[in-house]
């Protein structure tokens, strides 16, 4: 196994987590590499907790460079995505929830 290394997210190089690479030989004699990777600040639902780093991690895993997987690479992802599409729906969702709670309180009070 290799030592644990940091991987970084976005252009300002925030530590996004750590990874450790394990190499071995499988039952049929094939070389096997397994990367164990963590995403800092995320729980079980990584895409919900840390959407930016999770997209970067998955994209870099699916499309490795010529020298292998570089989890810190931003070549295939936008490190500064616009969240305007998503902010409106979250606000609307909160508005509906608030209206629902007001109606429930009126009914049961």
Secondary structure by P-SEA (a helix, b strand, c coil): cccbbbbbccccccccbbbbbbbbbcccbbbbbbbbbbbcccccccccccaaaaaaaaaaaaccccccccccccccccccccccccaaaaaaaaaaaaaaaaaaaaaac
